[in-house]
């Protein structure tokens, strides 16, 4: 399959996923209480189903905070943190890996037209873990971040490690904030 055909297919899949995410979001079923009730109803399959749903939600560009709050609502602060944190690491890794696979291995890494963005991506390749940590602290569960970084030469291991380190305080903050509410 040619690179052009892969790019067109990737664009079509992304448009379909975003459209599906918008429609699901507008349905009103993405509230933490609804997701939390669904999680509790699954029994022993709850954790794998939650992680799968969280990953699919990232592909659909659904708000990751809803999944973090749902884990907190369903399981309390400690178990909810563990489930949300583990699910978030998998959820941000899936779009990265899928985009990297769709990109192919023979292609050069993507370089943006804007010089400031090109410098930022060069920094990612020079200090990958540190850069991903900082990006995750700012953009924490942003699906476009995973897509963009998949077009750099960053190793998957560095991406996952940086994401894990950057997501921990963000998820802890949401879980603690939710503790004041629930």
N, C-alpha and C positions, 0 to 999 in steps of 0.2 A: 504494500500500500504506500502510495507516495506521500510525501510530507504535506503537500497541499490538501489531499483528501483527508488526512488525519486532522489537519487544522480545521477544515470545514466541519467534519464530524464532531470534533471537540466543541466548536462554537455552537453547533446545533444542540448538543447535549447540555451545554451550560445554559442556553436560553430556555430549554425545556425544564431544567431543574429550577432555575430562578422563577419561572412562571408557576411551576407547581408549588414552590415555597410561598410565593405571594398569595396564591389561592388558598393554601392551607392556613396561612396566617390570618387571612380575612375570614375564615370559617369560625374563628373564636375558640378553637379547640387547643390552642397552644398556651393555655393558662397553666401555671404551676400546679394548681390543685387538681386539674383534670389529668395532667401527666402523672402526678403523684399517685392518684387513685388507680390509674392504669398500671403503674409499676407494682403497687401492692397486690393487685389482682393476679399477677403472674407467678407468684410463689417462687419456686426454685429457679425458674427461668428469668426472673426479674433482672438480674445483673447483666447477663448476656444480651437480653432484649433491650435493656436500657442503653447499653453501649452501641448496639446496632442502630437503634433509633437516633441516638446522639450523632453518630457518624453520618447517617442519612440526612439528618437535620442540617449538618454542616454542608453537605453537598447541595442541599436545597436552599442554603443561605438563611436558615431559620435562626432566630436569636438563641445563642448558646446559653445566655443567662437563664432562659426558661428551663433548660435542662438541669442546670446547676441548682436552681431553686426547687425544681421538682424532686431532685435527689434529697435535698434538705428536708422538704415537706414530707416525703415518704419515709425517710429513715433517720431523721434527726441529724444533729450537727456532725458527729464523728463519722458514723457510717455513711452519711450523706456526703461528707467531704471526700471520703475514700472513693465512693462510687462516682461522684462528679469529677474528681481529679483523674482517676483512671480512664473514665469515659472521655474526658476532654483530650487527653493525650492521644488516644486512639482516634478520636473524631477529627483532630487537626492533622493527623498523620495520613488518614485515608485520602483526602483531596490532594495532598502533596504527592503521595505515591502514584495515584491514578493519573495526575497531570504529568508526572515524570515519565510514566509508562507511555502515555499518549504522545508525549514530546518525541520520544525515540532517543536512541543513544548516539546516533551519528550526527546530530545537529549541534551546532555551537550554542553556547549559552546566550540567552536573550540580552540585548543591550538596549536600554531606553534611549529616546532622542534627547531627553532633558538631561543636562549635565549634572544637576544636583542629584537626580535619581540614579544616574550612572555611578556617581561617587558613593552613594549609599550602598548600592549593590556590590561595588568593589570591596567595600568594608566588610560586607557579609562574607565574601570569599576569603578575605584576609583573616578576620576574627569571627568565624562562623557561630560558635556557641554564644559568645558574648553579644553578638549582633542580634541573634534570634531571641535571646533573653530580653534584651531591651525592646525589640519590636513586639514581643508578646506582652510585655508589661504595659505597652501603650495600646496595642490593637488586639489584645488577648485572644479572643475566639474568632477573629475575622477570617472567613474563608478565602478572600482574595489574597491574603498574606501567604497562605500555603501555596496557592496557584503561582504567585509571583516568584516565590523562592524556589519552586520546582524548576523554573527556567534558568536558575543560576547553576553553578557547579558545586554547590554545597553538598556535602555527603549526607545521606539520609540519617545516619547515626548522629551527626552534629545537629541536624534539624530537630530530631526527636529529643535529644538531650537539652538543647536550648529551649524548646517548647515546654518540656517538663519543668525546667527551672523557672521559666517566666510565668507559667500558668499557676504554679502553687500559691503565690501570694494573692493573685487576683481571685482565685476560687475561694481561698480562705477568707478574703475580705467580703465576698458575696455571702458566704455561709454565715459569717459572724454578723453581718448586717441583717440577714434573714432571721437570725436568732433573736434580735431585738423585736422583730415584727411578729414572729410565730410564737 
